[in-house]
Amino acid sequence: MADKTSKPNRFQRIGQGIQQFLKETIGELRKVSWPTRSEAWDLTKVVLIVLVAMTIFLGTLDLAYSQLFNLILGA
């Protein structure tokens, strides 16, 4: 029988560490100011618009540079 004053074994310490981690994580998640559905949708639209704009911009740059290099290299 284990003595209550003895140190916990490795598995008990790991279990206690996991429990403490989960308890602290849940506590921190309760402090988070979650966006409303409307705010989340508005932010999603902003991300999608920036994604499309950057895709067009980088695609145009890629096309321009490949045309320039083809012109320089004579390929």
PQR file with spaces between the fields and no chain letter, atoms N, CA, C, O and H, PARSE charges and radii, in Angstrom:
ATOM       1  N    MET     1       0.851   -1.174    0.000 -0.4000 1.5000
ATOM       2  CA   MET     1       0.000    0.000    0.000 -0.0000 2.0000
ATOM       3  C    MET     1       0.895    1.235    0.000  0.5500 1.7000
ATOM       4  O    MET     1       1.883    1.288    0.733 -0.5500 1.4000
ATOM       5  N    ALA     2       0.557    2.212   -0.809 -0.4000 1.5000
ATOM       6  CA   ALA     2       1.379    3.400   -0.939 -0.0000 2.0000
ATOM       7  C    ALA     2       1.172    4.334    0.247  0.5500 1.7000
ATOM       8  O    ALA     2       0.052    4.530    0.718 -0.5500 1.4000
ATOM       9  H    ALA     2      -0.245    2.169   -1.405  0.4000 1.0000
ATOM      10  N    ASP     3       2.261    4.895    0.709 -0.4000 1.5000
ATOM      11  CA   ASP     3       2.218    5.852    1.811 -0.0000 2.0000
ATOM      12  C    ASP     3       1.821    7.217    1.263  0.5500 1.7000
ATOM      13  O    ASP     3       2.324    7.632    0.219 -0.5500 1.4000
ATOM      14  H    ASP     3       3.171    4.735    0.326  0.4000 1.0000
ATOM      15  N    LYS     4       0.922    7.924    1.955 -0.4000 1.5000
ATOM      16  CA   LYS     4       0.435    9.211    1.456 -0.0000 2.0000
ATOM      17  C    LYS     4       1.517   10.281    1.468  0.5500 1.7000
ATOM      18  O    LYS     4       1.388   11.285    0.768 -0.5500 1.4000
ATOM      19  H    LYS     4       0.513    7.588    2.803  0.4000 1.0000
ATOM      20  N    THR     5       2.570   10.095    2.238 -0.4000 1.5000
ATOM      21  CA   THR     5       3.641   11.086    2.286 -0.0000 2.0000
ATOM      22  C    THR     5       4.700   10.838    1.224  0.5500 1.7000
ATOM      23  O    THR     5       5.588   11.671    1.041 -0.5500 1.4000
ATOM      24  H    THR     5       2.674    9.279    2.807  0.4000 1.0000
ATOM      25  N    SER     6       4.629    9.713    0.519 -0.4000 1.5000
ATOM      26  CA   SER     6       5.620    9.420   -0.508 -0.0000 2.0000
ATOM      27  C    SER     6       5.346   10.231   -1.768  0.5500 1.7000
ATOM      28  O    SER     6       4.224   10.674   -2.012 -0.5500 1.4000
ATOM      29  H    SER     6       3.908    9.036    0.668  0.4000 1.0000
ATOM      30  N    LYS     7       6.393   10.412   -2.557 -0.4000 1.5000
ATOM      31  CA   LYS     7       6.263   11.163   -3.813 -0.0000 2.0000
ATOM      32  C    LYS     7       5.403   10.376   -4.795  0.5500 1.7000
ATOM      33  O    LYS     7       5.457    9.147   -4.823 -0.5500 1.4000
ATOM      34  H    LYS     7       7.305   10.052   -2.359  0.4000 1.0000
ATOM      35  N    PRO     8       4.597   11.091   -5.610 -0.5600 1.5000
ATOM      36  CA   PRO     8       3.824   10.375   -6.634  0.2800 2.0000
ATOM      37  C    PRO     8       4.771    9.815   -7.696  0.5500 1.7000
ATOM      38  O    PRO     8       5.815   10.396   -7.991 -0.5500 1.4000
ATOM      39  N    ASN     9       4.381    8.676   -8.259 -0.4000 1.5000
ATOM      40  CA   ASN     9       5.233    8.081   -9.287 -0.0000 2.0000
ATOM      41  C    ASN     9       5.128    8.889  -10.578  0.5500 1.7000
ATOM      42  O    ASN     9       4.350    9.839  -10.668 -0.5500 1.4000
ATOM      43  H    ASN     9       3.533    8.204   -8.020  0.4000 1.0000
ATOM      44  N    ARG    10       5.907    8.506  -11.556 -0.4000 1.5000
ATOM      45  CA   ARG    10       5.997    9.246  -12.807 -0.0000 2.0000
ATOM      46  C    ARG    10       4.637    9.395  -13.491  0.5500 1.7000
ATOM      47  O    ARG    10       4.293   10.477  -13.966 -0.5500 1.4000
ATOM      48  H    ARG    10       6.539    7.734  -11.483  0.4000 1.0000
ATOM      49  N    PHE    11       3.872    8.313  -13.539 -0.4000 1.5000
ATOM      50  CA   PHE    11       2.574    8.358  -14.219 -0.0000 2.0000
ATOM      51  C    PHE    11       1.589    9.260  -13.484  0.5500 1.7000
ATOM      52  O    PHE    11       0.784    9.942  -14.118 -0.5500 1.4000
ATOM      53  H    PHE    11       4.152    7.434  -13.153  0.4000 1.0000
ATOM      54  N    GLN    12       1.644    9.271  -12.162 -0.4000 1.5000
ATOM      55  CA   GLN    12       0.770   10.162  -11.400 -0.0000 2.0000
ATOM      56  C    GLN    12       1.144   11.620  -11.657  0.5500 1.7000
ATOM      57  O    GLN    12       0.266   12.472  -11.791 -0.5500 1.4000
ATOM      58  H    GLN    12       2.298    8.717  -11.646  0.4000 1.0000
ATOM      59  N    ARG    13       2.444   11.910  -11.726 -0.4000 1.5000
ATOM      60  CA   ARG    13       2.883   13.284  -11.991 -0.0000 2.0000
ATOM      61  C    ARG    13       2.456   13.723  -13.389  0.5500 1.7000
ATOM      62  O    ARG    13       2.030   14.860  -13.589 -0.5500 1.4000
ATOM      63  H    ARG    13       3.158   11.218  -11.617  0.4000 1.0000
ATOM      64  N    ILE    14       2.576   12.813  -14.350 -0.4000 1.5000
ATOM      65  CA   ILE    14       2.146   13.142  -15.713 -0.0000 2.0000
ATOM      66  C    ILE    14       0.646   13.408  -15.733  0.5500 1.7000
ATOM      67  O    ILE    14       0.199   14.376  -16.348 -0.5500 1.4000
ATOM      68  H    ILE    14       2.923   11.889  -14.188  0.4000 1.0000
ATOM      69  N    GLY    15      -0.130   12.566  -15.071 -0.4000 1.5000
ATOM      70  CA   GLY    15      -1.582   12.746  -15.002 -0.0000 2.0000
ATOM      71  C    GLY    15      -1.952   14.056  -14.340  0.5500 1.7000
ATOM      72  O    GLY    15      -2.853   14.755  -14.802 -0.5500 1.4000
ATOM      73  H    GLY    15       0.233   11.780  -14.571  0.4000 1.0000
ATOM      74  N    GLN    16      -1.259   14.396  -13.254 -0.4000 1.5000
ATOM      75  CA   GLN    16      -1.526   15.662  -12.565 -0.0000 2.0000
ATOM      76  C    GLN    16      -1.155   16.841  -13.458  0.5500 1.7000
ATOM      77  O    GLN    16      -1.856   17.853  -13.478 -0.5500 1.4000
ATOM      78  H    GLN    16      -0.527   13.827  -12.878  0.4000 1.0000
ATOM      79  N    GLY    17      -0.063   16.712  -14.191 -0.4000 1.5000
ATOM      80  CA   GLY    17       0.353   17.780  -15.103 -0.0000 2.0000
ATOM      81  C    GLY    17      -0.661   17.999  -16.206  0.5500 1.7000
ATOM      82  O    GLY    17      -0.964   19.136  -16.568 -0.5500 1.4000
ATOM      83  H    GLY    17       0.506   15.890  -14.175  0.4000 1.0000
ATOM      84  N    ILE    18      -1.189   16.900  -16.743 -0.4000 1.5000
ATOM      85  CA   ILE    18      -2.201   17.008  -17.807 -0.0000 2.0000
ATOM      86  C    ILE    18      -3.466   17.648  -17.251  0.5500 1.7000
ATOM      87  O    ILE    18      -4.058   18.513  -17.895 -0.5500 1.4000
ATOM      88  H    ILE    18      -0.943   15.976  -16.449  0.4000 1.0000
ATOM      89  N    GLN    19      -3.885   17.228  -16.058 -0.4000 1.5000
ATOM      90  CA   GLN    19      -5.080   17.814  -15.447 -0.0000 2.0000
ATOM      91  C    GLN    19      -4.894   19.311  -15.213  0.5500 1.7000
ATOM      92  O    GLN    19      -5.794   20.102  -15.493 -0.5500 1.4000
ATOM      93  H    GLN    19      -3.404   16.524  -15.535  0.4000 1.0000
ATOM      94  N    GLN    20      -3.735   19.696  -14.705 -0.4000 1.5000
ATOM      95  CA   GLN    20      -3.471   21.108  -14.450 -0.0000 2.0000
ATOM      96  C    GLN    20      -3.458   21.886  -15.765  0.5500 1.7000
ATOM      97  O    GLN    20      -4.007   22.985  -15.837 -0.5500 1.4000
ATOM      98  H    GLN    20      -3.003   19.053  -14.477  0.4000 1.0000
ATOM      99  N    PHE    21      -2.839   21.328  -16.803 -0.4000 1.5000
ATOM     100  CA   PHE    21      -2.802   21.983  -18.110 -0.0000 2.0000
ATOM     101  C    PHE    21      -4.217   22.210  -18.640  0.5500 1.7000
ATOM     102  O    PHE    21      -4.544   23.309  -19.090 -0.5500 1.4000
ATOM     103  H    PHE    21      -2.393   20.435  -16.745  0.4000 1.0000
ATOM     104  N    LEU    22      -5.050   21.180  -18.588 -0.4000 1.5000
ATOM     105  CA   LEU    22      -6.420   21.301  -19.100 -0.0000 2.0000
ATOM     106  C    LEU    22      -7.230   22.304  -18.284  0.5500 1.7000
ATOM     107  O    LEU    22      -7.996   23.085  -18.847 -0.5500 1.4000
ATOM     108  H    LEU    22      -4.785   20.288  -18.223  0.4000 1.0000
ATOM     109  N    LYS    23      -7.065   22.290  -16.965 -0.4000 1.5000
ATOM     110  CA   LYS    23      -7.787   23.216  -16.105 -0.0000 2.0000
ATOM     111  C    LYS    23      -7.385   24.664  -16.426  0.5500 1.7000
ATOM     112  O    LYS    23      -8.245   25.540  -16.522 -0.5500 1.4000
ATOM     113  H    LYS    23      -6.442   21.655  -16.508  0.4000 1.0000
ATOM     114  N    GLU    24      -6.088   24.912  -16.590 -0.4000 1.5000
ATOM     115  CA   GLU    24      -5.614   26.262  -16.906 -0.0000 2.0000
ATOM     116  C    GLU    24      -6.037   26.693  -18.307  0.5500 1.7000
ATOM     117  O    GLU    24      -6.365   27.858  -18.531 -0.5500 1.4000
ATOM     118  H    GLU    24      -5.389   24.201  -16.512  0.4000 1.0000
ATOM     119  N    THR    25      -6.029   25.746  -19.253 -0.4000 1.5000
ATOM     120  CA   THR    25      -6.440   26.056  -20.628 -0.0000 2.0000
ATOM     121  C    THR    25      -7.912   26.447  -20.672  0.5500 1.7000
ATOM     122  O    THR    25      -8.274   27.426  -21.325 -0.5500 1.4000
ATOM     123  H    THR    25      -5.763   24.799  -19.072  0.4000 1.0000
ATOM     124  N    ILE    26      -8.752   25.697  -19.991 -0.4000 1.5000
ATOM     125  CA   ILE    26     -10.186   26.016  -19.949 -0.0000 2.0000
ATOM     126  C    ILE    26     -10.399   27.373  -19.286  0.5500 1.7000
ATOM     127  O    ILE    26     -11.229   28.162  -19.738 -0.5500 1.4000
ATOM     128  H    ILE    26      -8.458   24.902  -19.461  0.4000 1.0000
ATOM     129  N    GLY    27      -9.651   27.648  -18.215 -0.4000 1.5000
ATOM     130  CA   GLY    27      -9.756   28.944  -17.553 -0.0000 2.0000
ATOM     131  C    GLY    27      -9.389   30.090  -18.480  0.5500 1.7000
ATOM     132  O    GLY    27     -10.052   31.127  -18.476 -0.5500 1.4000
ATOM     133  H    GLY    27      -8.976   27.007  -17.849  0.4000 1.0000
ATOM     134  N    GLU    28      -8.335   29.916  -19.279 -0.4000 1.5000
ATOM     135  CA   GLU    28      -7.926   30.964  -20.219 -0.0000 2.0000
ATOM     136  C    GLU    28      -8.946   31.121  -21.337  0.5500 1.7000
ATOM     137  O    GLU    28      -9.219   32.243  -21.765 -0.5500 1.4000
ATOM     138  H    GLU    28      -7.796   29.073  -19.282  0.4000 1.0000
ATOM     139  N    LEU    29      -9.513   30.020  -21.819 -0.4000 1.5000
ATOM     140  CA   LEU    29     -10.505   30.100  -22.891 -0.0000 2.0000
ATOM     141  C    LEU    29     -11.770   30.817  -22.438  0.5500 1.7000
ATOM     142  O    LEU    29     -12.468   31.417  -23.257 -0.5500 1.4000
ATOM     143  H    LEU    29      -9.291   29.109  -21.472  0.4000 1.0000
ATOM     144  N    ARG    30     -12.075   30.762  -21.134 -0.4000 1.5000
ATOM     145  CA   ARG    30     -13.243   31.478  -20.619 -0.0000 2.0000
ATOM     146  C    ARG    30     -13.020   32.980  -20.623  0.5500 1.7000
ATOM     147  O    ARG    30     -13.980   33.751  -20.652 -0.5500 1.4000
ATOM     148  H    ARG    30     -11.508   30.276  -20.469  0.4000 1.0000
ATOM     149  N    LYS    31     -11.753   33.405  -20.595 -0.4000 1.5000
ATOM     150  CA   LYS    31     -11.427   34.834  -20.582 -0.0000 2.0000
ATOM     151  C    LYS    31     -11.452   35.443  -21.986  0.5500 1.7000
ATOM     152  O    LYS    31     -11.466   36.665  -22.128 -0.5500 1.4000
ATOM     153  H    LYS    31     -10.974   32.779  -20.572  0.4000 1.0000
ATOM     154  N    VAL    32     -11.458   34.609  -23.012 -0.4000 1.5000
ATOM     155  CA   VAL    32     -11.380   35.090  -24.389 -0.0000 2.0000
ATOM     156  C    VAL    32     -12.661   35.821  -24.759  0.5500 1.7000
ATOM     157  O    VAL    32     -13.762   35.383  -24.425 -0.5500 1.4000
ATOM     158  H    VAL    32     -11.447   33.615  -22.897  0.4000 1.0000
ATOM     159  N    SER    33     -12.501   36.943  -25.455 -0.4000 1.5000
ATOM     160  CA   SER    33     -13.654   37.680  -25.971 -0.0000 2.0000
ATOM     161  C    SER    33     -13.942   37.134  -27.369  0.5500 1.7000
ATOM     162  O    SER    33     -13.310   37.543  -28.342 -0.5500 1.4000
ATOM     163  H    SER    33     -11.607   37.299  -25.727  0.4000 1.0000
ATOM     164  N    TRP    34     -14.885   36.222  -27.462 -0.4000 1.5000
ATOM     165  CA   TRP    34     -15.193   35.572  -28.728 -0.0000 2.0000
ATOM     166  C    TRP    34     -16.007   36.510  -29.613  0.5500 1.7000
ATOM     167  O    TRP    34     -16.884   37.215  -29.114 -0.5500 1.4000
ATOM     168  H    TRP    34     -15.399   35.889  -26.672  0.4000 1.0000
ATOM     169  N    PRO    35     -15.733   36.532  -30.924 -0.5600 1.5000
ATOM     170  CA   PRO    35     -16.519   37.392  -31.822  0.2800 2.0000
ATOM     171  C    PRO    35     -17.925   36.826  -32.014  0.5500 1.7000
ATOM     172  O    PRO    35     -18.162   35.625  -31.885 -0.5500 1.4000
ATOM     173  N    THR    36     -18.842   37.735  -32.325 -0.4000 1.5000
ATOM     174  CA   THR    36     -20.192   37.276  -32.640 -0.0000 2.0000
ATOM     175  C    THR    36     -20.171   36.636  -34.031  0.5500 1.7000
ATOM     176  O    THR    36     -19.182   36.735  -34.757 -0.5500 1.4000
ATOM     177  H    THR    36     -18.649   38.710  -32.430  0.4000 1.0000
ATOM     178  N    ARG    37     -21.263   35.989  -34.381 -0.4000 1.5000
ATOM     179  CA   ARG    37     -21.347   35.360  -35.707 -0.0000 2.0000
ATOM     180  C    ARG    37     -21.176   36.404  -36.801  0.5500 1.7000
ATOM     181  O    ARG    37     -20.511   36.154  -37.806 -0.5500 1.4000
ATOM     182  H    ARG    37     -22.066   35.909  -33.791  0.4000 1.0000
ATOM     183  N    SER    38     -21.774   37.568  -36.607 -0.4000 1.5000
ATOM     184  CA   SER    38     -21.686   38.641  -37.600 -0.0000 2.0000
ATOM     185  C    SER    38     -20.245   39.147  -37.732  0.5500 1.7000
ATOM     186  O    SER    38     -19.755   39.357  -38.842 -0.5500 1.4000
ATOM     187  H    SER    38     -22.315   37.771  -35.791  0.4000 1.0000
ATOM     188  N    GLU    39     -19.577   39.339  -36.603 -0.4000 1.5000
ATOM     189  CA   GLU    39     -18.187   39.799  -36.635 -0.0000 2.0000
ATOM     190  C    GLU    39     -17.291   38.765  -37.312  0.5500 1.7000
ATOM     191  O    GLU    39     -16.412   39.115  -38.099 -0.5500 1.4000
ATOM     192  H    GLU    39     -19.975   39.169  -35.701  0.4000 1.0000
ATOM     193  N    ALA    40     -17.519   37.495  -37.002 -0.4000 1.5000
ATOM     194  CA   ALA    40     -16.709   36.426  -37.601 -0.0000 2.0000
ATOM     195  C    ALA    40     -16.912   36.394  -39.118  0.5500 1.7000
ATOM     196  O    ALA    40     -15.952   36.209  -39.866 -0.5500 1.4000
ATOM     197  H    ALA    40     -18.233   37.210  -36.363  0.4000 1.0000
ATOM     198  N    TRP    41     -18.148   36.573  -39.572 -0.4000 1.5000
ATOM     199  CA   TRP    41     -18.429   36.556  -41.006 -0.0000 2.0000
ATOM     200  C    TRP    41     -17.784   37.758  -41.687  0.5500 1.7000
ATOM     201  O    TRP    41     -17.229   37.626  -42.778 -0.5500 1.4000
ATOM     202  H    TRP    41     -18.927   36.723  -38.964  0.4000 1.0000
ATOM     203  N    ASP    42     -17.851   38.945  -41.044 -0.4000 1.5000
ATOM     204  CA   ASP    42     -17.226   40.147  -41.608 -0.0000 2.0000
ATOM     205  C    ASP    42     -15.713   39.955  -41.731  0.5500 1.7000
ATOM     206  O    ASP    42     -15.125   40.316  -42.750 -0.5500 1.4000
ATOM     207  H    ASP    42     -18.302   39.052  -40.158  0.4000 1.0000
ATOM     208  N    LEU    43     -15.087   39.395  -40.708 -0.4000 1.5000
ATOM     209  CA   LEU    43     -13.642   39.161  -40.758 -0.0000 2.0000
ATOM     210  C    LEU    43     -13.286   38.113  -41.810  0.5500 1.7000
ATOM     211  O    LEU    43     -12.245   38.214  -42.459 -0.5500 1.4000
ATOM     212  H    LEU    43     -15.565   39.102  -39.880  0.4000 1.0000
ATOM     213  N    THR    44     -14.136   37.120  -41.978 -0.4000 1.5000
ATOM     214  CA   THR    44     -13.909   36.099  -42.999 -0.0000 2.0000
ATOM     215  C    THR    44     -13.949   36.727  -44.390  0.5500 1.7000
ATOM     216  O    THR    44     -13.136   36.397  -45.253 -0.5500 1.4000
ATOM     217  H    THR    44     -14.982   37.038  -41.450  0.4000 1.0000
ATOM     218  N    LYS    45     -14.907   37.637  -44.599 -0.4000 1.5000
ATOM     219  CA   LYS    45     -15.004   38.322  -45.896 -0.0000 2.0000
ATOM     220  C    LYS    45     -13.754   39.154  -46.166  0.5500 1.7000
ATOM     221  O    LYS    45     -13.260   39.181  -47.292 -0.5500 1.4000
ATOM     222  H    LYS    45     -15.568   37.905  -43.898  0.4000 1.0000
ATOM     223  N    VAL    46     -13.241   39.834  -45.139 -0.4000 1.5000
ATOM     224  CA   VAL    46     -12.017   40.625  -45.304 -0.0000 2.0000
ATOM     225  C    VAL    46     -10.855   39.722  -45.714  0.5500 1.7000
ATOM     226  O    VAL    46     -10.095   40.057  -46.622 -0.5500 1.4000
ATOM     227  H    VAL    46     -13.643   39.812  -44.224  0.4000 1.0000
ATOM     228  N    VAL    47     -10.719   38.585  -45.047 -0.4000 1.5000
ATOM     229  CA   VAL    47      -9.641   37.647  -45.371 -0.0000 2.0000
ATOM     230  C    VAL    47      -9.777   37.153  -46.810  0.5500 1.7000
ATOM     231  O    VAL    47      -8.782   37.091  -47.532 -0.5500 1.4000
ATOM     232  H    VAL    47     -11.336   38.313  -44.309  0.4000 1.0000
ATOM     233  N    LEU    48     -10.973   36.804  -47.232 -0.4000 1.5000
ATOM     234  CA   LEU    48     -11.177   36.317  -48.597 -0.0000 2.0000
ATOM     235  C    LEU    48     -10.877   37.392  -49.634  0.5500 1.7000
ATOM     236  O    LEU    48     -10.288   37.100  -50.676 -0.5500 1.4000
ATOM     237  H    LEU    48     -11.781   36.853  -46.645  0.4000 1.0000
ATOM     238  N    ILE    49     -11.277   38.636  -49.359 -0.4000 1.5000
ATOM     239  CA   ILE    49     -11.000   39.731  -50.294 -0.0000 2.0000
ATOM     240  C    ILE    49      -9.493   39.960  -50.417  0.5500 1.7000
ATOM     241  O    ILE    49      -8.977   40.128  -51.522 -0.5500 1.4000
ATOM     242  H    ILE    49     -11.755   38.873  -48.513  0.4000 1.0000
ATOM     243  N    VAL    50      -8.790   39.967  -49.286 -0.4000 1.5000
ATOM     244  CA   VAL    50      -7.332   40.148  -49.316 -0.0000 2.0000
ATOM     245  C    VAL    50      -6.677   38.978  -50.046  0.5500 1.7000
ATOM     246  O    VAL    50      -5.728   39.181  -50.804 -0.5500 1.4000
ATOM     247  H    VAL    50      -9.209   39.830  -48.388  0.4000 1.0000
ATOM     248  N    LEU    51      -7.166   37.766  -49.831 -0.4000 1.5000
ATOM     249  CA   LEU    51      -6.631   36.582  -50.494 -0.0000 2.0000
ATOM     250  C    LEU    51      -6.765   36.699  -52.014  0.5500 1.7000
ATOM     251  O    LEU    51      -5.809   36.435  -52.742 -0.5500 1.4000
ATOM     252  H    LEU    51      -7.937   37.601  -49.216  0.4000 1.0000
ATOM     253  N    VAL    52      -7.932   37.089  -52.487 -0.4000 1.5000
ATOM     254  CA   VAL    52      -8.152   37.232  -53.930 -0.0000 2.0000
ATOM     255  C    VAL    52      -7.275   38.351  -54.488  0.5500 1.7000
ATOM     256  O    VAL    52      -6.666   38.197  -55.547 -0.5500 1.4000
ATOM     257  H    VAL    52      -8.709   37.303  -51.895  0.4000 1.0000
ATOM     258  N    ALA    53      -7.210   39.482  -53.773 -0.4000 1.5000
ATOM     259  CA   ALA    53      -6.398   40.614  -54.244 -0.0000 2.0000
ATOM     260  C    ALA    53      -4.922   40.219  -54.332  0.5500 1.7000
ATOM     261  O    ALA    53      -4.257   40.535  -55.318 -0.5500 1.4000
ATOM     262  H    ALA    53      -7.705   39.607  -52.912  0.4000 1.0000
ATOM     263  N    MET    54      -4.412   39.540  -53.325 -0.4000 1.5000
ATOM     264  CA   MET    54      -3.004   39.135  -53.339 -0.0000 2.0000
ATOM     265  C    MET    54      -2.740   38.086  -54.420  0.5500 1.7000
ATOM     266  O    MET    54      -1.671   38.082  -55.029 -0.5500 1.4000
ATOM     267  H    MET    54      -4.952   39.283  -52.524  0.4000 1.0000
ATOM     268  N    THR    55      -3.701   37.202  -54.662 -0.4000 1.5000
ATOM     269  CA   THR    55      -3.552   36.204  -55.717 -0.0000 2.0000
ATOM     270  C    THR    55      -3.434   36.890  -57.077  0.5500 1.7000
ATOM     271  O    THR    55      -2.571   36.546  -57.884 -0.5500 1.4000
ATOM     272  H    THR    55      -4.570   37.205  -54.167  0.4000 1.0000
ATOM     273  N    ILE    56      -4.302   37.852  -57.318 -0.4000 1.5000
ATOM     274  CA   ILE    56      -4.260   38.582  -58.592 -0.0000 2.0000
ATOM     275  C    ILE    56      -2.950   39.350  -58.710  0.5500 1.7000
ATOM     276  O    ILE    56      -2.300   39.310  -59.755 -0.5500 1.4000
ATOM     277  H    ILE    56      -5.004   38.131  -56.663  0.4000 1.0000
ATOM     278  N    PHE    57      -2.555   40.051  -57.644 -0.4000 1.5000
ATOM     279  CA   PHE    57      -1.332   40.835  -57.654 -0.0000 2.0000
ATOM     280  C    PHE    57      -0.103   39.958  -57.904  0.5500 1.7000
ATOM     281  O    PHE    57       0.710   40.264  -58.777 -0.5500 1.4000
ATOM     282  H    PHE    57      -3.082   40.083  -56.795  0.4000 1.0000
ATOM     283  N    LEU    58       0.035   38.872  -57.145 -0.4000 1.5000
ATOM     284  CA   LEU    58       1.206   38.010  -57.305 -0.0000 2.0000
ATOM     285  C    LEU    58       1.182   37.267  -58.640  0.5500 1.7000
ATOM     286  O    LEU    58       2.237   37.040  -59.232 -0.5500 1.4000
ATOM     287  H    LEU    58      -0.626   38.623  -56.437  0.4000 1.0000
ATOM     288  N    GLY    59       0.004   36.886  -59.123 -0.4000 1.5000
ATOM     289  CA   GLY    59      -0.099   36.246  -60.436 -0.0000 2.0000
ATOM     290  C    GLY    59       0.322   37.186  -61.545  0.5500 1.7000
ATOM     291  O    GLY    59       0.998   36.780  -62.490 -0.5500 1.4000
ATOM     292  H    GLY    59      -0.853   37.071  -58.642  0.4000 1.0000
ATOM     293  N    THR    60      -0.079   38.450  -61.432 -0.4000 1.5000
ATOM     294  CA   THR    60       0.317   39.454  -62.421 -0.0000 2.0000
ATOM     295  C    THR    60       1.823   39.669  -62.398  0.5500 1.7000
ATOM     296  O    THR    60       2.464   39.728  -63.448 -0.5500 1.4000
ATOM     297  H    THR    60      -0.629   38.780  -60.664  0.4000 1.0000
ATOM     298  N    LEU    61       2.393   39.788  -61.187 -0.4000 1.5000
ATOM     299  CA   LEU    61       3.850   39.935  -61.068 -0.0000 2.0000
ATOM     300  C    LEU    61       4.580   38.739  -61.678  0.5500 1.7000
ATOM     301  O    LEU    61       5.568   38.904  -62.394 -0.5500 1.4000
ATOM     302  H    LEU    61       1.872   39.740  -60.334  0.4000 1.0000
ATOM     303  N    ASP    62       4.090   37.550  -61.391 -0.4000 1.5000
ATOM     304  CA   ASP    62       4.716   36.335  -61.917 -0.0000 2.0000
ATOM     305  C    ASP    62       4.682   36.332  -63.443  0.5500 1.7000
ATOM     306  O    ASP    62       5.678   36.011  -64.091 -0.5500 1.4000
ATOM     307  H    ASP    62       3.288   37.417  -60.809  0.4000 1.0000
ATOM     308  N    LEU    63       3.544   36.688  -64.006 -0.4000 1.5000
ATOM     309  CA   LEU    63       3.409   36.733  -65.462 -0.0000 2.0000
ATOM     310  C    LEU    63       4.338   37.783  -66.065  0.5500 1.7000
ATOM     311  O    LEU    63       4.991   37.531  -67.078 -0.5500 1.4000
ATOM     312  H    LEU    63       2.735   36.949  -63.480  0.4000 1.0000
ATOM     313  N    ALA    64       4.395   38.956  -65.444 -0.4000 1.5000
ATOM     314  CA   ALA    64       5.255   40.027  -65.951 -0.0000 2.0000
ATOM     315  C    ALA    64       6.728   39.626  -65.890  0.5500 1.7000
ATOM     316  O    ALA    64       7.472   39.833  -66.849 -0.5500 1.4000
ATOM     317  H    ALA    64       3.864   39.160  -64.621  0.4000 1.0000
ATOM     318  N    TYR    65       7.144   39.056  -64.773 -0.4000 1.5000
ATOM     319  CA   TYR    65       8.549   38.655  -64.653 -0.0000 2.0000
ATOM     320  C    TYR    65       8.898   37.513  -65.611  0.5500 1.7000
ATOM     321  O    TYR    65       9.992   37.496  -66.176 -0.5500 1.4000
ATOM     322  H    TYR    65       6.540   38.888  -63.994  0.4000 1.0000
ATOM     323  N    SER    66       7.990   36.569  -65.799 -0.4000 1.5000
ATOM     324  CA   SER    66       8.310   35.484  -66.730 -0.0000 2.0000
ATOM     325  C    SER    66       8.395   36.009  -68.157  0.5500 1.7000
ATOM     326  O    SER    66       9.241   35.553  -68.927 -0.5500 1.4000
ATOM     327  H    SER    66       7.102   36.583  -65.340  0.4000 1.0000
ATOM     328  N    GLN    67       7.536   36.958  -68.527 -0.4000 1.5000
ATOM     329  CA   GLN    67       7.624   37.568  -69.855 -0.0000 2.0000
ATOM     330  C    GLN    67       8.935   38.340  -70.004  0.5500 1.7000
ATOM     331  O    GLN    67       9.575   38.283  -71.054 -0.5500 1.4000
ATOM     332  H    GLN    67       6.849   37.328  -67.902  0.4000 1.0000
ATOM     333  N    LEU    68       9.336   39.065  -68.951 -0.4000 1.5000
ATOM     334  CA   LEU    68      10.578   39.831  -68.970 -0.0000 2.0000
ATOM     335  C    LEU    68      11.784   38.901  -69.113  0.5500 1.7000
ATOM     336  O    LEU    68      12.679   39.173  -69.914 -0.5500 1.4000
ATOM     337  H    LEU    68       8.816   39.111  -68.098  0.4000 1.0000
ATOM     338  N    PHE    69      11.818   37.826  -68.360 -0.4000 1.5000
ATOM     339  CA   PHE    69      12.931   36.889  -68.435 -0.0000 2.0000
ATOM     340  C    PHE    69      12.953   36.186  -69.789  0.5500 1.7000
ATOM     341  O    PHE    69      14.032   35.952  -70.334 -0.5500 1.4000
ATOM     342  H    PHE    69      11.091   37.605  -67.709  0.4000 1.0000
ATOM     343  N    ASN    70      11.809   35.849  -70.340 -0.4000 1.5000
ATOM     344  CA   ASN    70      11.769   35.249  -71.673 -0.0000 2.0000
ATOM     345  C    ASN    70      12.297   36.219  -72.724  0.5500 1.7000
ATOM     346  O    ASN    70      12.979   35.819  -73.668 -0.5500 1.4000
ATOM     347  H    ASN    70      10.932   36.039  -69.898  0.4000 1.0000
ATOM     348  N    LEU    71      11.975   37.496  -72.548 -0.4000 1.5000
ATOM     349  CA   LEU    71      12.468   38.511  -73.479 -0.0000 2.0000
ATOM     350  C    LEU    71      13.998   38.677  -73.359  0.5500 1.7000
ATOM     351  O    LEU    71      14.702   38.776  -74.364 -0.5500 1.4000
ATOM     352  H    LEU    71      11.422   37.821  -71.781  0.4000 1.0000
ATOM     353  N    ILE    72      14.486   38.705  -72.126 -0.4000 1.5000
ATOM     354  CA   ILE    72      15.931   38.872  -71.878 -0.0000 2.0000
ATOM     355  C    ILE    72      16.709   37.653  -72.368  0.5500 1.7000
ATOM     356  O    ILE    72      17.735   37.793  -73.034 -0.5500 1.4000
ATOM     357  H    ILE    72      13.914   38.625  -71.309  0.4000 1.0000
ATOM     358  N    LEU    73      16.222   36.460  -72.038 -0.4000 1.5000
ATOM     359  CA   LEU    73      16.942   35.238  -72.373 -0.0000 2.0000
ATOM     360  C    LEU    73      16.686   34.780  -73.826  0.5500 1.7000
ATOM     361  O    LEU    73      17.379   33.897  -74.330 -0.5500 1.4000
ATOM     362  H    LEU    73      15.389   36.346  -71.497  0.4000 1.0000
ATOM     363  N    GLY    74      15.722   35.368  -74.468 -0.4000 1.5000
ATOM     364  CA   GLY    74      15.431   35.030  -75.850 -0.0000 2.0000
ATOM     365  C    GLY    74      14.842   33.633  -76.021  0.5500 1.7000
ATOM     366  O    GLY    74      15.019   33.007  -77.066 -0.5500 1.4000
ATOM     367  H    GLY    74      15.159   36.086  -74.059  0.4000 1.0000
ATOM     368  N    ALA    75      14.160   33.156  -75.023 -0.4000 1.5000
ATOM     369  CA   ALA    75      13.588   31.816  -75.106 -0.0000 2.0000
ATOM     370  C    ALA    75      12.249   31.807  -75.793  0.5500 1.7000
ATOM     371  O    ALA    75      11.637   30.748  -75.940 -0.5500 1.4000
ATOM     372  H    ALA    75      14.016   33.665  -74.175  0.4000 1.0000
